[in-house]
Amino acid sequence: MRRALVLTSESARHPFRASLPPHVFARMGEVEPQVPWYLRLGLTRADIESAAATYCTGFVAVFTFFA
């Protein structure tokens, strides 16, 4: 039986994923397609606008209190 000198995958960013054997990642592209981050999070334009409005409102409220 041949064994690799390195038993971990350096491209895996988590210790558990690094400990998995290489055959687990052979079909990763089929099982786990790469999608942009904003589609993975499910954010819409309205979500981002409401978060920005909340941030700006809080910023104005804090600086009004200190002024």
mmCIF file as Biopython writes it, N, C-alpha, C and O atoms, coordinates in Angstrom:
data_model
#
loop_
_atom_site.group_PDB
_atom_site.id
_atom_site.type_symbol
_atom_site.label_atom_id
_atom_site.label_alt_id
_atom_site.label_comp_id
_atom_site.label_asym_id
_atom_site.label_entity_id
_atom_site.label_seq_id
_atom_site.pdbx_PDB_ins_code
_atom_site.Cartn_x
_atom_site.Cartn_y
_atom_site.Cartn_z
_atom_site.occupancy
_atom_site.B_iso_or_equiv
_atom_site.auth_seq_id
_atom_site.auth_asym_id
_atom_site.pdbx_PDB_model_num
ATOM 1   N N  . MET A ? 1  ? 0.841   -1.174 0.000  1.0 0.0 1  A 1 
ATOM 2   C CA . MET A ? 1  ? 0.000   0.000  0.000  1.0 0.0 1  A 1 
ATOM 3   C C  . MET A ? 1  ? 0.887   1.238  0.000  1.0 0.0 1  A 1 
ATOM 4   O O  . MET A ? 1  ? 1.798   1.368  0.818  1.0 0.0 1  A 1 
ATOM 5   N N  . ARG A ? 2  ? 0.601   2.159  -0.945 1.0 0.0 2  A 1 
ATOM 6   C CA . ARG A ? 2  ? 1.353   3.421  -1.006 1.0 0.0 2  A 1 
ATOM 7   C C  . ARG A ? 2  ? 0.703   4.453  -0.118 1.0 0.0 2  A 1 
ATOM 8   O O  . ARG A ? 2  ? -0.519  4.591  -0.087 1.0 0.0 2  A 1 
ATOM 9   N N  . ARG A ? 3  ? 1.536   5.173  0.602  1.0 0.0 3  A 1 
ATOM 10  C CA . ARG A ? 3  ? 1.033   6.243  1.452  1.0 0.0 3  A 1 
ATOM 11  C C  . ARG A ? 3  ? 1.704   7.533  1.050  1.0 0.0 3  A 1 
ATOM 12  O O  . ARG A ? 3  ? 2.891   7.555  0.728  1.0 0.0 3  A 1 
ATOM 13  N N  . ALA A ? 4  ? 0.953   8.590  1.070  1.0 0.0 4  A 1 
ATOM 14  C CA . ALA A ? 4  ? 1.518   9.899  0.772  1.0 0.0 4  A 1 
ATOM 15  C C  . ALA A ? 4  ? 2.352   10.364 1.963  1.0 0.0 4  A 1 
ATOM 16  O O  . ALA A ? 4  ? 2.059   10.035 3.113  1.0 0.0 4  A 1 
ATOM 17  N N  . LEU A ? 5  ? 3.388   11.129 1.665  1.0 0.0 5  A 1 
ATOM 18  C CA . LEU A ? 5  ? 4.206   11.656 2.749  1.0 0.0 5  A 1 
ATOM 19  C C  . LEU A ? 5  ? 3.442   12.688 3.570  1.0 0.0 5  A 1 
ATOM 20  O O  . LEU A ? 5  ? 3.622   12.792 4.784  1.0 0.0 5  A 1 
ATOM 21  N N  . VAL A ? 6  ? 2.599   13.438 2.899  1.0 0.0 6  A 1 
ATOM 22  C CA . VAL A ? 6  ? 1.782   14.420 3.601  1.0 0.0 6  A 1 
ATOM 23  C C  . VAL A ? 6  ? 0.385   13.829 3.740  1.0 0.0 6  A 1 
ATOM 24  O O  . VAL A ? 6  ? -0.265  13.510 2.745  1.0 0.0 6  A 1 
ATOM 25  N N  . LEU A ? 7  ? -0.067  13.685 4.971  1.0 0.0 7  A 1 
ATOM 26  C CA . LEU A ? 7  ? -1.361  13.053 5.206  1.0 0.0 7  A 1 
ATOM 27  C C  . LEU A ? 7  ? -2.513  14.048 5.261  1.0 0.0 7  A 1 
ATOM 28  O O  . LEU A ? 7  ? -3.664  13.654 5.443  1.0 0.0 7  A 1 
ATOM 29  N N  . THR A ? 8  ? -2.216  15.318 5.108  1.0 0.0 8  A 1 
ATOM 30  C CA . THR A ? 8  ? -3.274  16.322 5.137  1.0 0.0 8  A 1 
ATOM 31  C C  . THR A ? 8  ? -3.298  17.085 3.825  1.0 0.0 8  A 1 
ATOM 32  O O  . THR A ? 8  ? -2.303  17.154 3.103  1.0 0.0 8  A 1 
ATOM 33  N N  . SER A ? 9  ? -4.433  17.642 3.542  1.0 0.0 9  A 1 
ATOM 34  C CA . SER A ? 9  ? -4.583  18.476 2.356  1.0 0.0 9  A 1 
ATOM 35  C C  . SER A ? 9  ? -4.303  19.917 2.751  1.0 0.0 9  A 1 
ATOM 36  O O  . SER A ? 9  ? -4.984  20.470 3.614  1.0 0.0 9  A 1 
ATOM 37  N N  . GLU A ? 10 ? -3.314  20.520 2.129  1.0 0.0 10 A 1 
ATOM 38  C CA . GLU A ? 10 ? -2.949  21.895 2.476  1.0 0.0 10 A 1 
ATOM 39  C C  . GLU A ? 10 ? -3.981  22.902 1.975  1.0 0.0 10 A 1 
ATOM 40  O O  . GLU A ? 10 ? -4.071  24.009 2.507  1.0 0.0 10 A 1 
ATOM 41  N N  . SER A ? 11 ? -4.755  22.535 0.967  1.0 0.0 11 A 1 
ATOM 42  C CA . SER A ? 11 ? -5.746  23.472 0.442  1.0 0.0 11 A 1 
ATOM 43  C C  . SER A ? 11 ? -7.001  23.525 1.306  1.0 0.0 11 A 1 
ATOM 44  O O  . SER A ? 11 ? -7.773  24.481 1.219  1.0 0.0 11 A 1 
ATOM 45  N N  . ALA A ? 12 ? -7.212  22.506 2.139  1.0 0.0 12 A 1 
ATOM 46  C CA . ALA A ? 12 ? -8.361  22.523 3.046  1.0 0.0 12 A 1 
ATOM 47  C C  . ALA A ? 12 ? -8.073  23.505 4.174  1.0 0.0 12 A 1 
ATOM 48  O O  . ALA A ? 12 ? -6.996  23.483 4.770  1.0 0.0 12 A 1 
ATOM 49  N N  . ARG A ? 13 ? -9.033  24.357 4.458  1.0 0.0 13 A 1 
ATOM 50  C CA . ARG A ? 13 ? -8.814  25.420 5.442  1.0 0.0 13 A 1 
ATOM 51  C C  . ARG A ? 13 ? -9.320  25.061 6.830  1.0 0.0 13 A 1 
ATOM 52  O O  . ARG A ? 13 ? -9.289  25.901 7.730  1.0 0.0 13 A 1 
ATOM 53  N N  . HIS A ? 14 ? -9.777  23.857 7.019  1.0 0.0 14 A 1 
ATOM 54  C CA . HIS A ? 14 ? -10.289 23.449 8.317  1.0 0.0 14 A 1 
ATOM 55  C C  . HIS A ? 14 ? -9.598  22.145 8.718  1.0 0.0 14 A 1 
ATOM 56  O O  . HIS A ? 14 ? -9.367  21.296 7.857  1.0 0.0 14 A 1 
ATOM 57  N N  . PRO A ? 15 ? -9.264  21.961 9.988  1.0 0.0 15 A 1 
ATOM 58  C CA . PRO A ? 15 ? -8.551  20.741 10.397 1.0 0.0 15 A 1 
ATOM 59  C C  . PRO A ? 15 ? -9.301  19.460 10.056 1.0 0.0 15 A 1 
ATOM 60  O O  . PRO A ? 15 ? -8.675  18.469 9.680  1.0 0.0 15 A 1 
ATOM 61  N N  . PHE A ? 16 ? -10.627 19.455 10.178 1.0 0.0 16 A 1 
ATOM 62  C CA . PHE A ? 16 ? -11.375 18.252 9.838  1.0 0.0 16 A 1 
ATOM 63  C C  . PHE A ? 16 ? -11.276 17.945 8.350  1.0 0.0 16 A 1 
ATOM 64  O O  . PHE A ? 16 ? -11.048 16.798 7.964  1.0 0.0 16 A 1 
ATOM 65  N N  . ARG A ? 17 ? -11.447 18.971 7.508  1.0 0.0 17 A 1 
ATOM 66  C CA . ARG A ? 17 ? -11.348 18.750 6.064  1.0 0.0 17 A 1 
ATOM 67  C C  . ARG A ? 17 ? -9.943  18.356 5.657  1.0 0.0 17 A 1 
ATOM 68  O O  . ARG A ? 17 ? -9.763  17.588 4.712  1.0 0.0 17 A 1 
ATOM 69  N N  . ALA A ? 18 ? -8.935  18.877 6.364  1.0 0.0 18 A 1 
ATOM 70  C CA . ALA A ? 18 ? -7.552  18.524 6.046  1.0 0.0 18 A 1 
ATOM 71  C C  . ALA A ? 18 ? -7.263  17.068 6.375  1.0 0.0 18 A 1 
ATOM 72  O O  . ALA A ? 18 ? -6.391  16.458 5.756  1.0 0.0 18 A 1 
ATOM 73  N N  . SER A ? 19 ? -7.985  16.497 7.343  1.0 0.0 19 A 1 
ATOM 74  C CA . SER A ? 19 ? -7.731  15.112 7.739  1.0 0.0 19 A 1 
ATOM 75  C C  . SER A ? 19 ? -8.443  14.097 6.845  1.0 0.0 19 A 1 
ATOM 76  O O  . SER A ? 19 ? -8.175  12.900 6.950  1.0 0.0 19 A 1 
ATOM 77  N N  . LEU A ? 20 ? -9.337  14.544 5.976  1.0 0.0 20 A 1 
ATOM 78  C CA . LEU A ? 20 ? -10.069 13.619 5.107  1.0 0.0 20 A 1 
ATOM 79  C C  . LEU A ? 20 ? -9.173  13.080 3.999  1.0 0.0 20 A 1 
ATOM 80  O O  . LEU A ? 20 ? -8.276  13.785 3.537  1.0 0.0 20 A 1 
ATOM 81  N N  . PRO A ? 21 ? -9.400  11.839 3.566  1.0 0.0 21 A 1 
ATOM 82  C CA . PRO A ? 21 ? -8.596  11.280 2.480  1.0 0.0 21 A 1 
ATOM 83  C C  . PRO A ? 21 ? -8.899  11.967 1.149  1.0 0.0 21 A 1 
ATOM 84  O O  . PRO A ? 21 ? -9.967  12.557 0.984  1.0 0.0 21 A 1 
ATOM 85  N N  . PRO A ? 22 ? -7.958  11.893 0.193  1.0 0.0 22 A 1 
ATOM 86  C CA . PRO A ? 22 ? -8.127  12.613 -1.083 1.0 0.0 22 A 1 
ATOM 87  C C  . PRO A ? 22 ? -9.347  12.189 -1.900 1.0 0.0 22 A 1 
ATOM 88  O O  . PRO A ? 22 ? -9.909  13.008 -2.628 1.0 0.0 22 A 1 
ATOM 89  N N  . HIS A ? 23 ? -9.769  10.921 -1.794 1.0 0.0 23 A 1 
ATOM 90  C CA . HIS A ? 23 ? -10.895 10.473 -2.625 1.0 0.0 23 A 1 
ATOM 91  C C  . HIS A ? 23 ? -12.200 11.169 -2.240 1.0 0.0 23 A 1 
ATOM 92  O O  . HIS A ? 23 ? -13.141 11.183 -3.033 1.0 0.0 23 A 1 
ATOM 93  N N  . VAL A ? 24 ? -12.273 11.734 -1.064 1.0 0.0 24 A 1 
ATOM 94  C CA . VAL A ? 24 ? -13.477 12.449 -0.648 1.0 0.0 24 A 1 
ATOM 95  C C  . VAL A ? 24 ? -13.653 13.711 -1.485 1.0 0.0 24 A 1 
ATOM 96  O O  . VAL A ? 24 ? -14.778 14.099 -1.802 1.0 0.0 24 A 1 
ATOM 97  N N  . PHE A ? 25 ? -12.540 14.351 -1.841 1.0 0.0 25 A 1 
ATOM 98  C CA . PHE A ? 25 ? -12.594 15.597 -2.601 1.0 0.0 25 A 1 
ATOM 99  C C  . PHE A ? 25 ? -12.571 15.372 -4.114 1.0 0.0 25 A 1 
ATOM 100 O O  . PHE A ? 25 ? -12.559 16.343 -4.870 1.0 0.0 25 A 1 
ATOM 101 N N  . ALA A ? 26 ? -12.566 14.135 -4.570 1.0 0.0 26 A 1 
ATOM 102 C CA . ALA A ? 26 ? -12.479 13.857 -6.003 1.0 0.0 26 A 1 
ATOM 103 C C  . ALA A ? 26 ? -13.695 14.403 -6.755 1.0 0.0 26 A 1 
ATOM 104 O O  . ALA A ? 26 ? -13.552 14.915 -7.865 1.0 0.0 26 A 1 
ATOM 105 N N  . ARG A ? 27 ? -14.882 14.299 -6.166 1.0 0.0 27 A 1 
ATOM 106 C CA . ARG A ? 27 ? -16.104 14.756 -6.832 1.0 0.0 27 A 1 
ATOM 107 C C  . ARG A ? 27 ? -16.667 16.006 -6.184 1.0 0.0 27 A 1 
ATOM 108 O O  . ARG A ? 27 ? -17.867 16.258 -6.289 1.0 0.0 27 A 1 
ATOM 109 N N  . MET A ? 28 ? -15.850 16.783 -5.528 1.0 0.0 28 A 1 
ATOM 110 C CA . MET A ? 28 ? -16.346 17.941 -4.803 1.0 0.0 28 A 1 
ATOM 111 C C  . MET A ? 28 ? -16.980 18.971 -5.735 1.0 0.0 28 A 1 
ATOM 112 O O  . MET A ? 28 ? -17.941 19.634 -5.344 1.0 0.0 28 A 1 
ATOM 113 N N  . GLY A ? 29 ? -16.473 19.121 -6.945 1.0 0.0 29 A 1 
ATOM 114 C CA . GLY A ? 29 ? -17.039 20.076 -7.886 1.0 0.0 29 A 1 
ATOM 115 C C  . GLY A ? 29 ? -18.456 19.725 -8.298 1.0 0.0 29 A 1 
ATOM 116 O O  . GLY A ? 29 ? -19.267 20.608 -8.574 1.0 0.0 29 A 1 
ATOM 117 N N  . GLU A ? 30 ? -18.755 18.423 -8.340 1.0 0.0 30 A 1 
ATOM 118 C CA . GLU A ? 30 ? -20.102 17.989 -8.700 1.0 0.0 30 A 1 
ATOM 119 C C  . GLU A ? 30 ? -21.068 18.159 -7.528 1.0 0.0 30 A 1 
ATOM 120 O O  . GLU A ? 30 ? -22.207 18.591 -7.707 1.0 0.0 30 A 1 
ATOM 121 N N  . VAL A ? 31 ? -20.607 17.821 -6.346 1.0 0.0 31 A 1 
ATOM 122 C CA . VAL A ? 31 ? -21.474 17.830 -5.175 1.0 0.0 31 A 1 
ATOM 123 C C  . VAL A ? 31 ? -21.649 19.242 -4.624 1.0 0.0 31 A 1 
ATOM 124 O O  . VAL A ? 31 ? -22.750 19.633 -4.238 1.0 0.0 31 A 1 
ATOM 125 N N  . GLU A ? 32 ? -20.556 20.005 -4.591 1.0 0.0 32 A 1 
ATOM 126 C CA . GLU A ? 32 ? -20.572 21.336 -3.992 1.0 0.0 32 A 1 
ATOM 127 C C  . GLU A ? 32 ? -20.154 22.363 -5.041 1.0 0.0 32 A 1 
ATOM 128 O O  . GLU A ? 32 ? -18.984 22.742 -5.099 1.0 0.0 32 A 1 
ATOM 129 N N  . PRO A ? 33 ? -21.090 22.816 -5.865 1.0 0.0 33 A 1 
ATOM 130 C CA . PRO A ? 33 ? -20.720 23.780 -6.903 1.0 0.0 33 A 1 
ATOM 131 C C  . PRO A ? 33 ? -20.321 25.123 -6.291 1.0 0.0 33 A 1 
ATOM 132 O O  . PRO A ? 33 ? -20.844 25.529 -5.253 1.0 0.0 33 A 1 
ATOM 133 N N  . GLN A ? 34 ? -19.398 25.789 -6.946 1.0 0.0 34 A 1 
ATOM 134 C CA . GLN A ? 34 ? -18.935 27.083 -6.472 1.0 0.0 34 A 1 
ATOM 135 C C  . GLN A ? 34 ? -19.895 28.163 -6.962 1.0 0.0 34 A 1 
ATOM 136 O O  . GLN A ? 34 ? -20.102 28.335 -8.164 1.0 0.0 34 A 1 
ATOM 137 N N  . VAL A ? 35 ? -20.463 28.872 -6.025 1.0 0.0 35 A 1 
ATOM 138 C CA . VAL A ? 35 ? -21.364 29.977 -6.344 1.0 0.0 35 A 1 
ATOM 139 C C  . VAL A ? 35 ? -20.832 31.235 -5.681 1.0 0.0 35 A 1 
ATOM 140 O O  . VAL A ? 35 ? -20.107 31.145 -4.690 1.0 0.0 35 A 1 
ATOM 141 N N  . PRO A ? 36 ? -21.172 32.399 -6.200 1.0 0.0 36 A 1 
ATOM 142 C CA . PRO A ? 36 ? -20.713 33.640 -5.575 1.0 0.0 36 A 1 
ATOM 143 C C  . PRO A ? 36 ? -21.224 33.765 -4.137 1.0 0.0 36 A 1 
ATOM 144 O O  . PRO A ? 36 ? -22.258 33.201 -3.778 1.0 0.0 36 A 1 
ATOM 145 N N  . TRP A ? 37 ? -20.485 34.507 -3.332 1.0 0.0 37 A 1 
ATOM 146 C CA . TRP A ? 37 ? -20.812 34.621 -1.903 1.0 0.0 37 A 1 
ATOM 147 C C  . TRP A ? 37 ? -22.183 35.231 -1.670 1.0 0.0 37 A 1 
ATOM 148 O O  . TRP A ? 37 ? -22.879 34.844 -0.731 1.0 0.0 37 A 1 
ATOM 149 N N  . TYR A ? 38 ? -22.582 36.175 -2.508 1.0 0.0 38 A 1 
ATOM 150 C CA . TYR A ? 38 ? -23.864 36.832 -2.264 1.0 0.0 38 A 1 
ATOM 151 C C  . TYR A ? 38 ? -25.037 35.902 -2.571 1.0 0.0 38 A 1 
ATOM 152 O O  . TYR A ? 38 ? -26.117 36.061 -2.002 1.0 0.0 38 A 1 
ATOM 153 N N  . LEU A ? 39 ? -24.835 34.937 -3.464 1.0 0.0 39 A 1 
ATOM 154 C CA . LEU A ? 39 ? -25.898 33.966 -3.712 1.0 0.0 39 A 1 
ATOM 155 C C  . LEU A ? 39 ? -25.963 32.930 -2.596 1.0 0.0 39 A 1 
ATOM 156 O O  . LEU A ? 39 ? -27.046 32.458 -2.248 1.0 0.0 39 A 1 
ATOM 157 N N  . ARG A ? 40 ? -24.797 32.570 -2.028 1.0 0.0 40 A 1 
ATOM 158 C CA . ARG A ? 40 ? -24.785 31.631 -0.918 1.0 0.0 40 A 1 
ATOM 159 C C  . ARG A ? 40 ? -25.480 32.214 0.303  1.0 0.0 40 A 1 
ATOM 160 O O  . ARG A ? 40 ? -26.181 31.497 1.017  1.0 0.0 40 A 1 
ATOM 161 N N  . LEU A ? 41 ? -25.296 33.504 0.551  1.0 0.0 41 A 1 
ATOM 162 C CA . LEU A ? 41 ? -25.915 34.135 1.714  1.0 0.0 41 A 1 
ATOM 163 C C  . LEU A ? 41 ? -27.385 34.444 1.490  1.0 0.0 41 A 1 
ATOM 164 O O  . LEU A ? 41 ? -28.140 34.590 2.450  1.0 0.0 41 A 1 
ATOM 165 N N  . GLY A ? 42 ? -27.789 34.542 0.263  1.0 0.0 42 A 1 
ATOM 166 C CA . GLY A ? 42 ? -29.184 34.841 -0.045 1.0 0.0 42 A 1 
ATOM 167 C C  . GLY A ? 42 ? -29.551 36.290 0.223  1.0 0.0 42 A 1 
ATOM 168 O O  . GLY A ? 42 ? -30.695 36.594 0.561  1.0 0.0 42 A 1 
ATOM 169 N N  . LEU A ? 43 ? -28.581 37.187 0.074  1.0 0.0 43 A 1 
ATOM 170 C CA . LEU A ? 43 ? -28.841 38.606 0.305  1.0 0.0 43 A 1 
ATOM 171 C C  . LEU A ? 43 ? -29.477 39.236 -0.927 1.0 0.0 43 A 1 
ATOM 172 O O  . LEU A ? 43 ? -29.093 38.956 -2.062 1.0 0.0 43 A 1 
ATOM 173 N N  . THR A ? 44 ? -30.443 40.079 -0.675 1.0 0.0 44 A 1 
ATOM 174 C CA . THR A ? 44 ? -31.054 40.845 -1.759 1.0 0.0 44 A 1 
ATOM 175 C C  . THR A ? 44 ? -30.644 42.303 -1.613 1.0 0.0 44 A 1 
ATOM 176 O O  . THR A ? 44 ? -30.042 42.698 -0.614 1.0 0.0 44 A 1 
ATOM 177 N N  . ARG A ? 45 ? -30.974 43.081 -2.607 1.0 0.0 45 A 1 
ATOM 178 C CA . ARG A ? 45 ? -30.649 44.512 -2.554 1.0 0.0 45 A 1 
ATOM 179 C C  . ARG A ? 45 ? -31.373 45.187 -1.392 1.0 0.0 45 A 1 
ATOM 180 O O  . ARG A ? 45 ? -30.824 46.083 -0.752 1.0 0.0 45 A 1 
ATOM 181 N N  . ALA A ? 46 ? -32.598 44.760 -1.121 1.0 0.0 46 A 1 
ATOM 182 C CA . ALA A ? 46 ? -33.365 45.338 -0.013 1.0 0.0 46 A 1 
ATOM 183 C C  . ALA A ? 46 ? -32.699 45.032 1.331  1.0 0.0 46 A 1 
ATOM 184 O O  . ALA A ? 46 ? -32.696 45.879 2.224  1.0 0.0 46 A 1 
ATOM 185 N N  . ASP A ? 47 ? -32.138 43.837 1.480  1.0 0.0 47 A 1 
ATOM 186 C CA . ASP A ? 47 ? -31.440 43.490 2.717  1.0 0.0 47 A 1 
ATOM 187 C C  . ASP A ? 47 ? -30.237 44.391 2.937  1.0 0.0 47 A 1 
ATOM 188 O O  . ASP A ? 47 ? -30.016 44.882 4.044  1.0 0.0 47 A 1 
ATOM 189 N N  . ILE A ? 48 ? -29.467 44.604 1.894  1.0 0.0 48 A 1 
ATOM 190 C CA . ILE A ? 48 ? -28.268 45.439 2.005  1.0 0.0 48 A 1 
ATOM 191 C C  . ILE A ? 48 ? -28.651 46.890 2.272  1.0 0.0 48 A 1 
ATOM 192 O O  . ILE A ? 48 ? -28.005 47.569 3.070  1.0 0.0 48 A 1 
ATOM 193 N N  . GLU A ? 49 ? -29.700 47.363 1.607  1.0 0.0 49 A 1 
ATOM 194 C CA . GLU A ? 49 ? -30.156 48.741 1.831  1.0 0.0 49 A 1 
ATOM 195 C C  . GLU A ? 49 ? -30.651 48.943 3.259  1.0 0.0 49 A 1 
ATOM 196 O O  . GLU A ? 49 ? -30.365 49.973 3.869  1.0 0.0 49 A 1 
ATOM 197 N N  . SER A ? 50 ? -31.382 47.982 3.796  1.0 0.0 50 A 1 
ATOM 198 C CA . SER A ? 50 ? -31.878 48.134 5.170  1.0 0.0 50 A 1 
ATOM 199 C C  . SER A ? 50 ? -30.739 48.055 6.178  1.0 0.0 50 A 1 
ATOM 200 O O  . SER A ? 50 ? -30.775 48.750 7.194  1.0 0.0 50 A 1 
ATOM 201 N N  . ALA A ? 51 ? -29.730 47.227 5.924  1.0 0.0 51 A 1 
ATOM 202 C CA . ALA A ? 51 ? -28.569 47.169 6.817  1.0 0.0 51 A 1 
ATOM 203 C C  . ALA A ? 51 ? -27.797 48.482 6.774  1.0 0.0 51 A 1 
ATOM 204 O O  . ALA A ? 51 ? -27.349 48.968 7.813  1.0 0.0 51 A 1 
ATOM 205 N N  . ALA A ? 52 ? -27.637 49.059 5.595  1.0 0.0 52 A 1 
ATOM 206 C CA . ALA A ? 52 ? -26.934 50.342 5.473  1.0 0.0 52 A 1 
ATOM 207 C C  . ALA A ? 52 ? -27.729 51.461 6.138  1.0 0.0 52 A 1 
ATOM 208 O O  . ALA A ? 52 ? -27.145 52.329 6.788  1.0 0.0 52 A 1 
ATOM 209 N N  . ALA A ? 53 ? -29.041 51.454 5.986  1.0 0.0 53 A 1 
ATOM 210 C CA . ALA A ? 53 ? -29.876 52.480 6.626  1.0 0.0 53 A 1 
ATOM 211 C C  . ALA A ? 53 ? -29.811 52.361 8.146  1.0 0.0 53 A 1 
ATOM 212 O O  . ALA A ? 53 ? -29.760 53.372 8.846  1.0 0.0 53 A 1 
ATOM 213 N N  . THR A ? 54 ? -29.813 51.141 8.653  1.0 0.0 54 A 1 
ATOM 214 C CA . THR A ? 54 ? -29.709 50.932 10.094 1.0 0.0 54 A 1 
ATOM 215 C C  . THR A ? 54 ? -28.368 51.415 10.618 1.0 0.0 54 A 1 
ATOM 216 O O  . THR A ? 54 ? -28.300 52.056 11.666 1.0 0.0 54 A 1 
ATOM 217 N N  . TYR A ? 55 ? -27.306 51.110 9.891  1.0 0.0 55 A 1 
ATOM 218 C CA . TYR A ? 55 ? -25.972 51.558 10.296 1.0 0.0 55 A 1 
ATOM 219 C C  . TYR A ? 55 ? -25.899 53.084 10.315 1.0 0.0 55 A 1 
ATOM 220 O O  . TYR A ? 55 ? -25.408 53.670 11.280 1.0 0.0 55 A 1 
ATOM 221 N N  . CYS A ? 56 ? -26.378 53.719 9.269  1.0 0.0 56 A 1 
ATOM 222 C CA . CYS A ? 56 ? -26.332 55.192 9.190  1.0 0.0 56 A 1 
ATOM 223 C C  . CYS A ? 56 ? -27.184 55.831 10.277 1.0 0.0 56 A 1 
ATOM 224 O O  . CYS A ? 56 ? -26.785 56.838 10.864 1.0 0.0 56 A 1 
ATOM 225 N N  . THR A ? 57 ? -28.347 55.261 10.551 1.0 0.0 57 A 1 
ATOM 226 C CA . THR A ? 57 ? -29.211 55.794 11.602 1.0 0.0 57 A 1 
ATOM 227 C C  . THR A ? 57 ? -28.542 55.685 12.967 1.0 0.0 57 A 1 
ATOM 228 O O  . THR A ? 57 ? -28.592 56.624 13.761 1.0 0.0 57 A 1 
ATOM 229 N N  . GLY A ? 58 ? -27.927 54.562 13.236 1.0 0.0 58 A 1 
ATOM 230 C CA . GLY A ? 58 ? -27.211 54.394 14.496 1.0 0.0 58 A 1 
ATOM 231 C C  . GLY A ? 58 ? -26.034 55.337 14.611 1.0 0.0 58 A 1 
ATOM 232 O O  . GLY A ? 58 ? -25.784 55.901 15.676 1.0 0.0 58 A 1 
ATOM 233 N N  . PHE A ? 59 ? -25.309 55.511 13.518 1.0 0.0 59 A 1 
ATOM 234 C CA . PHE A ? 59 ? -24.160 56.427 13.493 1.0 0.0 59 A 1 
ATOM 235 C C  . PHE A ? 59 ? -24.601 57.853 13.807 1.0 0.0 59 A 1 
ATOM 236 O O  . PHE A ? 59 ? -23.980 58.536 14.622 1.0 0.0 59 A 1 
ATOM 237 N N  . VAL A ? 60 ? -25.672 58.299 13.158 1.0 0.0 60 A 1 
ATOM 238 C CA . VAL A ? 60 ? -26.183 59.656 13.387 1.0 0.0 60 A 1 
ATOM 239 C C  . VAL A ? 60 ? -26.692 59.798 14.823 1.0 0.0 60 A 1 
ATOM 240 O O  . VAL A ? 60 ? -26.464 60.831 15.453 1.0 0.0 60 A 1 
ATOM 241 N N  . ALA A ? 61 ? -27.370 58.791 15.343 1.0 0.0 61 A 1 
ATOM 242 C CA . ALA A ? 61 ? -27.902 58.858 16.705 1.0 0.0 61 A 1 
ATOM 243 C C  . ALA A ? 61 ? -26.778 58.951 17.734 1.0 0.0 61 A 1 
ATOM 244 O O  . ALA A ? 61 ? -26.871 59.740 18.674 1.0 0.0 61 A 1 
ATOM 245 N N  . VAL A ? 62 ? -25.729 58.167 17.573 1.0 0.0 62 A 1 
ATOM 246 C CA . VAL A ? 62 ? -24.614 58.190 18.525 1.0 0.0 62 A 1 
ATOM 247 C C  . VAL A ? 62 ? -23.901 59.533 18.478 1.0 0.0 62 A 1 
ATOM 248 O O  . VAL A ? 62 ? -23.611 60.113 19.524 1.0 0.0 62 A 1 
ATOM 249 N N  . PHE A ? 63 ? -23.618 60.033 17.292 1.0 0.0 63 A 1 
ATOM 250 C CA . PHE A ? 63 ? -22.905 61.305 17.209 1.0 0.0 63 A 1 
ATOM 251 C C  . PHE A ? 63 ? -23.780 62.492 17.604 1.0 0.0 63 A 1 
ATOM 252 O O  . PHE A ? 63 ? -23.262 63.514 18.055 1.0 0.0 63 A 1 
ATOM 253 N N  . THR A ? 64 ? -25.094 62.373 17.443 1.0 0.0 64 A 1 
ATOM 254 C CA . THR A ? 64 ? -25.991 63.418 17.936 1.0 0.0 64 A 1 
ATOM 255 C C  . THR A ? 64 ? -25.993 63.424 19.467 1.0 0.0 64 A 1 
ATOM 256 O O  . THR A ? 64 ? -26.042 64.484 20.090 1.0 0.0 64 A 1 
ATOM 257 N N  . PHE A ? 65 ? -25.941 62.247 20.058 1.0 0.0 65 A 1 
ATOM 258 C CA . PHE A ? 65 ? -25.903 62.143 21.513 1.0 0.0 65 A 1 
ATOM 259 C C  . PHE A ? 65 ? -24.615 62.748 22.069 1.0 0.0 65 A 1 
ATOM 260 O O  . PHE A ? 65 ? -24.654 63.422 23.099 1.0 0.0 65 A 1 
ATOM 261 N N  . PHE A ? 66 ? -23.486 62.526 21.417 1.0 0.0 66 A 1 
ATOM 262 C CA . PHE A ? 66 ? -22.205 63.040 21.896 1.0 0.0 66 A 1 
ATOM 263 C C  . PHE A ? 66 ? -22.014 64.524 21.588 1.0 0.0 66 A 1 
ATOM 264 O O  . PHE A ? 66 ? -21.208 65.186 22.242 1.0 0.0 66 A 1 
ATOM 265 N N  . ALA A ? 67 ? -22.723 65.044 20.628 1.0 0.0 67 A 1 
ATOM 266 C CA . ALA A ? 67 ? -22.521 66.448 20.228 1.0 0.0 67 A 1 
ATOM 267 C C  . ALA A ? 67 ? -23.120 67.438 21.184 1.0 0.0 67 A 1 
ATOM 268 O O  . ALA A ? 67 ? -23.021 68.645 20.965 1.0 0.0 67 A 1 
#
